[in-house]
Amino acid sequence: GESVGLHLPTLSVQEGDNSIINCAYSNSASDYFIWYKQESGKGPQFIIDIRSNMDKRQGQRVTVLLNKTVKHLSLQIAATQPGDSAVYFCAENVNSGYALNFGKGTSLLVTP
Amino acid sequence: DVKVTQSSRYLVKRTGEKVFLECVQDMDHENMFWYRQDPGLGLRLIYFSYDVKMKEKGDIPEGYSVSREKKERFSLILESASTNQTSMYLCASSLVQGVQPQHFGDGTRLSIL
């Protein structure tokens, strides 16, 4: 479904800056969220996930924030590197069902 | 690490042919999925399977069928390929739905001429 959306189709950041990629969802029953990174010619790669009973989760250089009040999800990448250039997708899982709903993706371009 | 392997990276077939896309996962995952990815449309679910010999339709099953005879292998079949099935096909697997992520293969870029 199209309940998952992204605010910006493209994002350009300078190397070393922090990046923030946003995602909105509309289904209150969404209970699990995932961020994927897709490089050219490859399949989506899992980055980080978060369940709806949390509002923040941190990984290595990445942080996901979940605001259930406004149905908003964000991915923060610290000290962005050229290797971070890719398309980033958020995905939602509704009622612990089998399928994921994917956003259309944000293209992140890291410039030197 | 989870490994999802799709048998072909690129495939060219002709209209009307029967096409088989194969996917194998090595992590004993219960669930397997087939998506297609098209510019501007994102990832769309074609079929999924939650157990051997079990299958469920996704959002766009028309023109496709699937087979899961063994837990590790999930096949997508285009019964009679058409040009509008030219796309990137992605296979994924997951252990437990709703609490663990799906892991993807690198895709098969299929062209139907």
HADDOCK unambig.tbl for C-alpha pairs under 7 A between the chains (distance, minus, plus):
assign (segid A and resid 32 and name CA) (segid B and resid 98 and name CA) 6.24 0.50 0.50
assign (segid A and resid 32 and name CA) (segid B and resid 99 and name CA) 6.67 0.50 0.50
assign (segid A and resid 34 and name CA) (segid B and resid 101 and name CA) 6.84 0.50 0.50
assign (segid A and resid 42 and name CA) (segid B and resid 106 and name CA) 4.59 0.50 0.50
assign (segid A and resid 42 and name CA) (segid B and resid 107 and name CA) 6.78 0.50 0.50
assign (segid A and resid 43 and name CA) (segid B and resid 90 and name CA) 6.97 0.50 0.50
assign (segid A and resid 43 and name CA) (segid B and resid 104 and name CA) 5.77 0.50 0.50
assign (segid A and resid 43 and name CA) (segid B and resid 105 and name CA) 5.52 0.50 0.50
assign (segid A and resid 43 and name CA) (segid B and resid 106 and name CA) 4.01 0.50 0.50
assign (segid A and resid 43 and name CA) (segid B and resid 107 and name CA) 5.80 0.50 0.50
assign (segid A and resid 44 and name CA) (segid B and resid 104 and name CA) 5.98 0.50 0.50
assign (segid A and resid 45 and name CA) (segid B and resid 104 and name CA) 6.76 0.50 0.50
assign (segid A and resid 46 and name CA) (segid B and resid 103 and name CA) 6.73 0.50 0.50
assign (segid A and resid 93 and name CA) (segid B and resid 98 and name CA) 6.04 0.50 0.50
assign (segid A and resid 96 and name CA) (segid B and resid 97 and name CA) 6.13 0.50 0.50
assign (segid A and resid 96 and name CA) (segid B and resid 98 and name CA) 3.85 0.50 0.50
assign (segid A and resid 97 and name CA) (segid B and resid 97 and name CA) 6.21 0.50 0.50
assign (segid A and resid 97 and name CA) (segid B and resid 98 and name CA) 5.83 0.50 0.50
assign (segid A and resid 98 and name CA) (segid B and resid 97 and name CA) 5.15 0.50 0.50
assign (segid A and resid 98 and name CA) (segid B and resid 98 and name CA) 6.61 0.50 0.50
assign (segid A and resid 102 and name CA) (segid B and resid 43 and name CA) 6.31 0.50 0.50
assign (segid A and resid 103 and name CA) (segid B and resid 42 and name CA) 6.79 0.50 0.50
assign (segid A and resid 104 and name CA) (segid B and resid 40 and name CA) 6.83 0.50 0.50
assign (segid A and resid 104 and name CA) (segid B and resid 41 and name CA) 6.60 0.50 0.50
assign (segid A and resid 104 and name CA) (segid B and resid 42 and name CA) 4.67 0.50 0.50
